[in-house]
Amino acid sequence: MITLFQITGSSSFVARAALECAGARYEVVDVHPRRRAEAPGFAAVNPLMRVPALRDGDVCLAETGAILLWIGDRFPDAGLAPPIGTAARADHYRWVTWCANTLHVGWWPIMAAFHFTDDESARRSLESRGREDMARHGDHLEAWLATREWLAGERPGVPDIYAYMLVGWANYYDDITLGGAAVADHYARVGALPGVVRARELDDLDERLIRHHPDLRGGRPVD
């Protein structure tokens, strides 16, 4: 049995959505965002105690991109990863890695500038530069999706689910939109996948990936 360590409404959403799209049997351990050491077995799977983290038998995995690549290979019949050795497989690696190394990281100056500096003016500068970078990232994604439905190959895969989550985070900001019509259409296509719909329901998220009940995680109050 696969165990997913998660915080609902966090980046662990994409791991849960991938497992749902794969038709996997799995259980979840809801990690309290402020008391992570209380989650049984969590530190053994990821000593940094960051989500998502996954245990699959003797395999322990952390890092979002690595978990998604594992799920794609672990459930080949689900078609979430193109065949090895194909051009589509190269795009699969490219876009999972780009989401992890560029688009995901690109959110931190905007969402969590306080982690980098205590200086208010410096935080504003970081956030401003982050928005400029995010606009470029959106343009890059738009150009790729302008001529194709999915990021890698002819079927939706784990890079699409990852990009869906990261694009959806823009809904928390009135002044940020990633890409244009092609990105918006891709977001709608991925959001309609049954596994993604189910993951949103489980994570208490609406179609914009905004929490229905911001004061709850895993159905329990955050205090």
C-alpha atoms as an extended CHARMM CRD file, in Angstrom:
* protein
*
       223  EXT
         1         1  MET       CA              0.0000000000        0.0000000000        0.0000000000  PROA      1               0.0000000000
         2         2  ILE       CA              1.2720000000        3.4450000000       -0.9300000000  PROA      2               0.0000000000
         3         3  THR       CA              1.2630000000        6.0520000000        1.8220000000  PROA      3               0.0000000000
         4         4  LEU       CA              1.1020000000        9.7310000000        0.9090000000  PROA      4               0.0000000000
         5         5  PHE       CA              2.1060000000       12.2790000000        3.5200000000  PROA      5               0.0000000000
         6         6  GLN       CA              0.2300000000       15.4370000000        2.7000000000  PROA      6               0.0000000000
         7         7  ILE       CA             -1.1450000000       18.7820000000        3.7800000000  PROA      7               0.0000000000
         8         8  THR       CA             -4.4090000000       19.4920000000        1.9870000000  PROA      8               0.0000000000
         9         9  GLY       CA             -4.2990000000       22.5210000000       -0.2560000000  PROA      9               0.0000000000
        10        10  SER       CA             -0.4950000000       22.4890000000       -0.4350000000  PROA      10              0.0000000000
        11        11  SER       CA              1.8260000000       21.2710000000       -3.1850000000  PROA      11              0.0000000000
        12        12  SER       CA              1.0310000000       17.7260000000       -2.0750000000  PROA      12              0.0000000000
        13        13  PHE       CA             -2.1780000000       18.1970000000       -4.1000000000  PROA      13              0.0000000000
        14        14  VAL       CA             -0.3510000000       17.2870000000       -7.3010000000  PROA      14              0.0000000000
        15        15  ALA       CA              0.8840000000       13.9690000000       -5.8760000000  PROA      15              0.0000000000
        16        16  ARG       CA             -2.6310000000       13.0940000000       -4.7510000000  PROA      16              0.0000000000
        17        17  ALA       CA             -4.0650000000       14.0720000000       -8.1420000000  PROA      17              0.0000000000
        18        18  ALA       CA             -1.4870000000       11.9130000000       -9.9280000000  PROA      18              0.0000000000
        19        19  LEU       CA             -2.3100000000        8.9400000000       -7.7050000000  PROA      19              0.0000000000
        20        20  GLU       CA             -6.0070000000        9.4630000000       -8.3860000000  PROA      20              0.0000000000
        21        21  CYS       CA             -5.4130000000        9.7000000000      -12.1420000000  PROA      21              0.0000000000
        22        22  ALA       CA             -3.3080000000        6.5290000000      -11.9610000000  PROA      22              0.0000000000
        23        23  GLY       CA             -6.0990000000        4.6350000000      -10.2030000000  PROA      23              0.0000000000
        24        24  ALA       CA             -3.7010000000        3.8100000000       -7.3770000000  PROA      24              0.0000000000
        25        25  ARG       CA             -4.6560000000        2.3120000000       -4.0490000000  PROA      25              0.0000000000
        26        26  TYR       CA             -3.1510000000        4.5480000000       -1.3990000000  PROA      26              0.0000000000
        27        27  GLU       CA             -3.6550000000        5.8960000000        2.0840000000  PROA      27              0.0000000000
        28        28  VAL       CA             -2.9320000000        9.3820000000        3.3540000000  PROA      28              0.0000000000
        29        29  VAL       CA             -1.3240000000       10.7250000000        6.4720000000  PROA      29              0.0000000000
        30        30  ASP       CA             -2.5220000000       14.2750000000        7.0850000000  PROA      30              0.0000000000
        31        31  VAL       CA              0.4010000000       16.3150000000        8.3400000000  PROA      31              0.0000000000
        32        32  HSD       CA             -0.3440000000       19.2790000000       10.5770000000  PROA      32              0.0000000000
        33        33  PRO       CA              1.4390000000       22.2480000000        8.9630000000  PROA      33              0.0000000000
        34        34  ARG       CA              2.6800000000       23.5780000000       12.3080000000  PROA      34              0.0000000000
        35        35  ARG       CA              3.2910000000       20.2860000000       14.1220000000  PROA      35              0.0000000000
        36        36  ARG       CA              4.8250000000       18.1070000000       11.4680000000  PROA      36              0.0000000000
        37        37  ALA       CA              6.7960000000       15.9470000000       13.8740000000  PROA      37              0.0000000000
        38        38  GLU       CA              3.5160000000       14.5310000000       15.1620000000  PROA      38              0.0000000000
        39        39  ALA       CA              2.7540000000       12.7210000000       11.8850000000  PROA      39              0.0000000000
        40        40  PRO       CA              3.6580000000        9.0490000000       12.4010000000  PROA      40              0.0000000000
        41        41  GLY       CA              6.4420000000        7.8970000000       10.1040000000  PROA      41              0.0000000000
        42        42  PHE       CA              6.8040000000       11.2310000000        8.3450000000  PROA      42              0.0000000000
        43        43  ALA       CA             10.3410000000       12.0410000000        9.4780000000  PROA      43              0.0000000000
        44        44  ALA       CA             11.5270000000        8.5850000000        8.4240000000  PROA      44              0.0000000000
        45        45  VAL       CA             10.2700000000        9.1510000000        4.8800000000  PROA      45              0.0000000000
        46        46  ASN       CA             11.4570000000       12.7530000000        4.6010000000  PROA      46              0.0000000000
        47        47  PRO       CA             13.7660000000       13.9900000000        7.3830000000  PROA      47              0.0000000000
        48        48  LEU       CA             13.1760000000       17.5600000000        6.1510000000  PROA      48              0.0000000000
        49        49  MET       CA              9.4680000000       17.0090000000        6.9050000000  PROA      49              0.0000000000
        50        50  ARG       CA              8.2430000000       18.6680000000        3.7430000000  PROA      50              0.0000000000
        51        51  VAL       CA              5.2480000000       17.5280000000        1.7100000000  PROA      51              0.0000000000
        52        52  PRO       CA              4.5610000000       15.6910000000       -0.4360000000  PROA      52              0.0000000000
        53        53  ALA       CA              6.3660000000       12.5850000000        0.7180000000  PROA      53              0.0000000000
        54        54  LEU       CA              5.5640000000        9.0660000000       -0.3430000000  PROA      54              0.0000000000
        55        55  ARG       CA              6.2740000000        5.5590000000        0.9140000000  PROA      55              0.0000000000
        56        56  ASP       CA              5.7370000000        2.6500000000       -1.4560000000  PROA      56              0.0000000000
        57        57  GLY       CA              6.8630000000       -0.5510000000        0.2230000000  PROA      57              0.0000000000
        58        58  ASP       CA             10.5780000000       -0.1630000000        0.8160000000  PROA      58              0.0000000000
        59        59  VAL       CA             10.7560000000        2.9370000000       -1.3780000000  PROA      59              0.0000000000
        60        60  CYS       CA             10.6880000000        6.3440000000        0.2890000000  PROA      60              0.0000000000
        61        61  LEU       CA             10.4370000000        9.4400000000       -1.8610000000  PROA      61              0.0000000000
        62        62  ALA       CA             10.4560000000       13.1670000000       -1.2810000000  PROA      62              0.0000000000
        63        63  GLU       CA             10.5410000000       16.0820000000       -3.7480000000  PROA      63              0.0000000000
        64        64  THR       CA              7.4840000000       16.7150000000       -5.8850000000  PROA      64              0.0000000000
        65        65  GLY       CA              9.0940000000       16.1060000000       -9.2710000000  PROA      65              0.0000000000
        66        66  ALA       CA             10.6470000000       12.8180000000       -8.1740000000  PROA      66              0.0000000000
        67        67  ILE       CA              7.3320000000       11.5970000000       -6.7750000000  PROA      67              0.0000000000
        68        68  LEU       CA              5.5260000000       12.4150000000      -10.0130000000  PROA      68              0.0000000000
        69        69  LEU       CA              8.1360000000       10.6480000000      -12.1330000000  PROA      69              0.0000000000
        70        70  TRP       CA              7.8160000000        7.6140000000       -9.8530000000  PROA      70              0.0000000000
        71        71  ILE       CA              4.0210000000        7.5540000000      -10.1310000000  PROA      71              0.0000000000
        72        72  GLY       CA              4.2150000000        7.8260000000      -13.9130000000  PROA      72              0.0000000000
        73        73  ASP       CA              6.4900000000        4.7710000000      -14.0710000000  PROA      73              0.0000000000
        74        74  ARG       CA              4.8110000000        2.8580000000      -11.2430000000  PROA      74              0.0000000000
        75        75  PHE       CA              1.4470000000        2.7410000000      -13.0460000000  PROA      75              0.0000000000
        76        76  PRO       CA              2.2900000000        2.3630000000      -16.7530000000  PROA      76              0.0000000000
        77        77  ASP       CA             -1.2310000000        1.3210000000      -17.7480000000  PROA      77              0.0000000000
        78        78  ALA       CA             -2.5070000000        4.7420000000      -16.6740000000  PROA      78              0.0000000000
        79        79  GLY       CA             -0.5240000000        6.3970000000      -19.4720000000  PROA      79              0.0000000000
        80        80  LEU       CA              0.7570000000        9.2380000000      -17.3200000000  PROA      80              0.0000000000
        81        81  ALA       CA              4.2650000000        8.8580000000      -18.7860000000  PROA      81              0.0000000000
        82        82  PRO       CA              5.0970000000        8.2680000000      -22.4840000000  PROA      82              0.0000000000
        83        83  PRO       CA              7.1590000000        5.2130000000      -23.4900000000  PROA      83              0.0000000000
        84        84  ILE       CA             10.8600000000        5.2830000000      -22.6440000000  PROA      84              0.0000000000
        85        85  GLY       CA             13.0960000000        6.2490000000      -25.5460000000  PROA      85              0.0000000000
        86        86  THR       CA             10.5060000000        8.3840000000      -27.3590000000  PROA      86              0.0000000000
        87        87  ALA       CA             10.5950000000       12.0970000000      -28.0650000000  PROA      87              0.0000000000
        88        88  ALA       CA              7.4810000000       12.4440000000      -25.9200000000  PROA      88              0.0000000000
        89        89  ARG       CA              9.3700000000       10.8460000000      -23.0230000000  PROA      89              0.0000000000
        90        90  ALA       CA             12.0620000000       13.4960000000      -23.3890000000  PROA      90              0.0000000000
        91        91  ASP       CA              9.3750000000       16.1840000000      -23.1930000000  PROA      91              0.0000000000
        92        92  HSD       CA              7.9670000000       14.4010000000      -20.1340000000  PROA      92              0.0000000000
        93        93  TYR       CA             11.3100000000       14.7130000000      -18.3310000000  PROA      93              0.0000000000
        94        94  ARG       CA             11.7170000000       18.2670000000      -19.5370000000  PROA      94              0.0000000000
        95        95  TRP       CA              8.3900000000       19.5500000000      -18.2730000000  PROA      95              0.0000000000
        96        96  VAL       CA              8.3360000000       17.7590000000      -14.9340000000  PROA      96              0.0000000000
        97        97  THR       CA             11.8180000000       19.1380000000      -14.3010000000  PROA      97              0.0000000000
        98        98  TRP       CA             10.8860000000       22.6140000000      -15.5430000000  PROA      98              0.0000000000
        99        99  CYS       CA              7.8500000000       22.6950000000      -13.2810000000  PROA      99              0.0000000000
       100       100  ALA       CA              9.9690000000       21.6160000000      -10.3060000000  PROA      100             0.0000000000
       101       101  ASN       CA             13.0570000000       23.7370000000      -10.9620000000  PROA      101             0.0000000000
       102       102  THR       CA             11.5640000000       26.8510000000      -12.5580000000  PROA      102             0.0000000000
       103       103  LEU       CA              7.8240000000       27.3660000000      -12.2230000000  PROA      103             0.0000000000
       104       104  HSD       CA              7.4370000000       25.9530000000       -8.7020000000  PROA      104             0.0000000000
       105       105  VAL       CA             10.5190000000       27.7670000000       -7.4320000000  PROA      105             0.0000000000
       106       106  GLY       CA              9.3470000000       30.9190000000       -9.1950000000  PROA      106             0.0000000000
       107       107  TRP       CA              6.4330000000       31.2040000000       -6.7820000000  PROA      107             0.0000000000
       108       108  TRP       CA              8.5490000000       31.5290000000       -3.6360000000  PROA      108             0.0000000000
       109       109  PRO       CA              9.5630000000       35.2000000000       -3.9900000000  PROA      109             0.0000000000
       110       110  ILE       CA              5.8670000000       36.0090000000       -4.4670000000  PROA      110             0.0000000000
       111       111  MET       CA              4.3150000000       33.6960000000       -1.8900000000  PROA      111             0.0000000000
       112       112  ALA       CA              7.0020000000       33.6500000000        0.7680000000  PROA      112             0.0000000000
       113       113  ALA       CA              9.3910000000       36.5840000000        0.4060000000  PROA      113             0.0000000000
       114       114  PHE       CA              9.4590000000       36.7530000000        4.2180000000  PROA      114             0.0000000000
       115       115  HSD       CA             11.6290000000       33.6240000000        4.1690000000  PROA      115             0.0000000000
       116       116  PHE       CA             14.3740000000       35.5210000000        2.3550000000  PROA      116             0.0000000000
       117       117  THR       CA             14.5210000000       38.8400000000        4.1970000000  PROA      117             0.0000000000
       118       118  ASP       CA             13.0680000000       40.7580000000        7.1380000000  PROA      118             0.0000000000
       119       119  ASP       CA             13.4220000000       44.0460000000        5.2950000000  PROA      119             0.0000000000
       120       120  GLU       CA             10.0600000000       45.2660000000        4.0120000000  PROA      120             0.0000000000
       121       121  SER       CA             11.4590000000       47.1420000000        1.0180000000  PROA      121             0.0000000000
       122       122  ALA       CA             13.5680000000       44.1360000000        0.0560000000  PROA      122             0.0000000000
       123       123  ARG       CA             10.4890000000       41.9220000000        0.2450000000  PROA      123             0.0000000000
       124       124  ARG       CA              8.6050000000       44.2450000000       -2.0870000000  PROA      124             0.0000000000
       125       125  SER       CA             11.5090000000       44.1390000000       -4.5240000000  PROA      125             0.0000000000
       126       126  LEU       CA             11.6090000000       40.3440000000       -4.4040000000  PROA      126             0.0000000000
       127       127  GLU       CA              7.8880000000       40.1160000000       -5.0040000000  PROA      127             0.0000000000
       128       128  SER       CA              8.1040000000       42.5410000000       -7.9270000000  PROA      128             0.0000000000
       129       129  ARG       CA             10.9420000000       40.6170000000       -9.5490000000  PROA      129             0.0000000000
       130       130  GLY       CA              9.0410000000       37.3920000000       -8.9030000000  PROA      130             0.0000000000
       131       131  ARG       CA              6.0600000000       38.7240000000      -10.8430000000  PROA      131             0.0000000000
       132       132  GLU       CA              8.2960000000       39.6690000000      -13.7550000000  PROA      132             0.0000000000
       133       133  ASP       CA              9.7890000000       36.1780000000      -13.7920000000  PROA      133             0.0000000000
       134       134  MET       CA              6.3490000000       34.5840000000      -13.5320000000  PROA      134             0.0000000000
       135       135  ALA       CA              5.1770000000       36.5340000000      -16.5820000000  PROA      135             0.0000000000
       136       136  ARG       CA              8.1030000000       35.1320000000      -18.5690000000  PROA      136             0.0000000000
       137       137  HSD       CA              7.3530000000       31.6190000000      -17.3380000000  PROA      137             0.0000000000
       138       138  GLY       CA              3.7410000000       32.0120000000      -18.4260000000  PROA      138             0.0000000000
       139       139  ASP       CA              4.8290000000       33.1610000000      -21.8830000000  PROA      139             0.0000000000
       140       140  HSD       CA              7.1260000000       30.1280000000      -22.1920000000  PROA      140             0.0000000000
       141       141  LEU       CA              4.2970000000       27.7620000000      -21.2830000000  PROA      141             0.0000000000
       142       142  GLU       CA              1.8830000000       29.5500000000      -23.6220000000  PROA      142             0.0000000000
       143       143  ALA       CA              4.2380000000       29.2010000000      -26.5890000000  PROA      143             0.0000000000
       144       144  TRP       CA              4.5690000000       25.4430000000      -26.0520000000  PROA      144             0.0000000000
       145       145  LEU       CA              0.8580000000       24.8100000000      -25.5610000000  PROA      145             0.0000000000
       146       146  ALA       CA             -0.1690000000       26.9730000000      -28.5220000000  PROA      146             0.0000000000
       147       147  THR       CA              0.3490000000       23.9870000000      -30.8560000000  PROA      147             0.0000000000
       148       148  ARG       CA             -0.5090000000       21.0040000000      -28.6380000000  PROA      148             0.0000000000
       149       149  GLU       CA             -3.0640000000       19.8270000000      -26.0800000000  PROA      149             0.0000000000
       150       150  TRP       CA             -0.6610000000       18.2250000000      -23.6180000000  PROA      150             0.0000000000
       151       151  LEU       CA              2.8710000000       18.9680000000      -22.4960000000  PROA      151             0.0000000000
       152       152  ALA       CA              4.3330000000       15.5910000000      -23.4770000000  PROA      152             0.0000000000
       153       153  GLY       CA              2.7860000000       13.3420000000      -26.1150000000  PROA      153             0.0000000000
       154       154  GLU       CA             -0.8030000000       12.7290000000      -27.0630000000  PROA      154             0.0000000000
       155       155  ARG       CA             -2.2020000000       12.0160000000      -23.6080000000  PROA      155             0.0000000000
       156       156  PRO       CA             -2.3830000000       13.9070000000      -20.3160000000  PROA      156             0.0000000000
       157       157  GLY       CA              0.4790000000       13.0350000000      -17.9930000000  PROA      157             0.0000000000
       158       158  VAL       CA              2.0830000000       13.9780000000      -14.7340000000  PROA      158             0.0000000000
       159       159  PRO       CA              3.7010000000       17.1650000000      -16.1240000000  PROA      159             0.0000000000
       160       160  ASP       CA              0.2400000000       18.4250000000      -17.0740000000  PROA      160             0.0000000000
       161       161  ILE       CA             -1.0430000000       17.8240000000      -13.5460000000  PROA      161             0.0000000000
       162       162  TYR       CA              1.9850000000       19.5990000000      -12.0800000000  PROA      162             0.0000000000
       163       163  ALA       CA              1.5820000000       22.6080000000      -14.3880000000  PROA      163             0.0000000000
       164       164  TYR       CA             -2.1410000000       22.6940000000      -13.5950000000  PROA      164             0.0000000000
       165       165  MET       CA             -1.4760000000       23.1510000000       -9.8910000000  PROA      165             0.0000000000
       166       166  LEU       CA              1.1900000000       25.8030000000      -10.3750000000  PROA      166             0.0000000000
       167       167  VAL       CA             -0.9040000000       27.7650000000      -12.8580000000  PROA      167             0.0000000000
       168       168  GLY       CA             -3.8830000000       27.4920000000      -10.5160000000  PROA      168             0.0000000000
       169       169  TRP       CA             -1.9840000000       29.2040000000       -7.7170000000  PROA      169             0.0000000000
       170       170  ALA       CA             -2.2790000000       32.4310000000       -9.7070000000  PROA      170             0.0000000000
       171       171  ASN       CA             -5.9440000000       32.4890000000       -8.6920000000  PROA      171             0.0000000000
       172       172  TYR       CA             -4.8570000000       33.6260000000       -5.2300000000  PROA      172             0.0000000000
       173       173  TYR       CA             -3.6120000000       36.8960000000       -6.7720000000  PROA      173             0.0000000000
       174       174  ASP       CA             -5.6130000000       39.5400000000       -8.6110000000  PROA      174             0.0000000000
       175       175  ASP       CA             -2.5870000000       40.7680000000      -10.5490000000  PROA      175             0.0000000000
       176       176  ILE       CA             -1.0680000000       37.4940000000      -11.7890000000  PROA      176             0.0000000000
       177       177  THR       CA             -2.1400000000       35.5120000000      -14.8470000000  PROA      177             0.0000000000
       178       178  LEU       CA              0.1090000000       32.8850000000      -16.3940000000  PROA      178             0.0000000000
       179       179  GLY       CA              0.1150000000       32.7820000000      -20.1640000000  PROA      179             0.0000000000
       180       180  GLY       CA             -2.9140000000       33.3520000000      -22.3360000000  PROA      180             0.0000000000
       181       181  ALA       CA             -5.6550000000       31.3650000000      -24.0510000000  PROA      181             0.0000000000
       182       182  ALA       CA             -3.5660000000       28.2290000000      -24.5960000000  PROA      182             0.0000000000
       183       183  VAL       CA             -2.6110000000       27.9790000000      -20.9300000000  PROA      183             0.0000000000
       184       184  ALA       CA             -6.1940000000       28.6980000000      -19.8740000000  PROA      184             0.0000000000
       185       185  ASP       CA             -7.5000000000       25.9610000000      -22.1760000000  PROA      185             0.0000000000
       186       186  HSD       CA             -4.9110000000       23.5170000000      -20.8580000000  PROA      186             0.0000000000
       187       187  TYR       CA             -5.8840000000       24.3700000000      -17.2920000000  PROA      187             0.0000000000
       188       188  ALA       CA             -9.5270000000       23.6120000000      -18.1140000000  PROA      188             0.0000000000
       189       189  ARG       CA             -8.6640000000       20.2960000000      -19.8120000000  PROA      189             0.0000000000
       190       190  VAL       CA             -6.5480000000       19.0710000000      -16.9150000000  PROA      190             0.0000000000
       191       191  GLY       CA             -9.0630000000       20.3280000000      -14.3700000000  PROA      191             0.0000000000
       192       192  ALA       CA            -11.7710000000       18.1960000000      -16.0020000000  PROA      192             0.0000000000
       193       193  LEU       CA             -9.8230000000       14.9180000000      -15.6540000000  PROA      193             0.0000000000
       194       194  PRO       CA            -11.7580000000       12.6760000000      -13.2360000000  PROA      194             0.0000000000
       195       195  GLY       CA             -8.7140000000       12.0620000000      -11.0330000000  PROA      195             0.0000000000
       196       196  VAL       CA             -8.0300000000       15.7790000000      -10.7450000000  PROA      196             0.0000000000
       197       197  VAL       CA            -11.6750000000       16.4900000000       -9.9350000000  PROA      197             0.0000000000
       198       198  ARG       CA            -11.5440000000       13.8310000000       -7.2140000000  PROA      198             0.0000000000
       199       199  ALA       CA             -8.3000000000       15.2420000000       -5.7880000000  PROA      199             0.0000000000
       200       200  ARG       CA             -9.8610000000       18.7080000000       -5.5630000000  PROA      200             0.0000000000
       201       201  GLU       CA            -12.8100000000       17.2400000000       -3.6650000000  PROA      201             0.0000000000
       202       202  LEU       CA            -10.5000000000       15.4030000000       -1.2800000000  PROA      202             0.0000000000
       203       203  ASP       CA             -8.3830000000       18.5060000000       -0.7450000000  PROA      203             0.0000000000
       204       204  ASP       CA            -11.4550000000       20.7410000000       -0.2060000000  PROA      204             0.0000000000
       205       205  LEU       CA            -10.5740000000       22.9300000000       -3.2060000000  PROA      205             0.0000000000
       206       206  ASP       CA            -12.7660000000       24.6670000000       -5.7420000000  PROA      206             0.0000000000
       207       207  GLU       CA            -12.1060000000       24.8210000000       -9.4970000000  PROA      207             0.0000000000
       208       208  ARG       CA             -9.6240000000       27.6480000000       -8.9350000000  PROA      208             0.0000000000
       209       209  LEU       CA             -7.6950000000       25.5910000000       -6.3560000000  PROA      209             0.0000000000
       210       210  ILE       CA             -8.8430000000       27.9280000000       -3.5990000000  PROA      210             0.0000000000
       211       211  ARG       CA             -9.7970000000       26.2910000000       -0.3060000000  PROA      211             0.0000000000
       212       212  HSD       CA            -13.4830000000       26.0920000000        0.5330000000  PROA      212             0.0000000000
       213       213  HSD       CA            -12.5510000000       26.1830000000        4.2260000000  PROA      213             0.0000000000
       214       214  PRO       CA             -9.1970000000       27.9810000000        4.6950000000  PROA      214             0.0000000000
       215       215  ASP       CA             -9.1890000000       27.2590000000        8.4280000000  PROA      215             0.0000000000
       216       216  LEU       CA             -9.1210000000       23.4690000000        7.9250000000  PROA      216             0.0000000000
       217       217  ARG       CA             -6.4510000000       20.9840000000        6.8630000000  PROA      217             0.0000000000
       218       218  GLY       CA             -7.4980000000       17.3830000000        6.4050000000  PROA      218             0.0000000000
       219       219  GLY       CA            -10.8670000000       18.3530000000        7.8440000000  PROA      219             0.0000000000
       220       220  ARG       CA             -9.3380000000       19.5330000000       11.1100000000  PROA      220             0.0000000000
       221       221  PRO       CA             -8.8090000000       23.1020000000       12.3720000000  PROA      221             0.0000000000
       222       222  VAL       CA             -5.3510000000       24.5950000000       12.0150000000  PROA      222             0.0000000000
       223       223  ASP       CA             -4.4300000000       25.9470000000       15.4270000000  PROA      223             0.0000000000
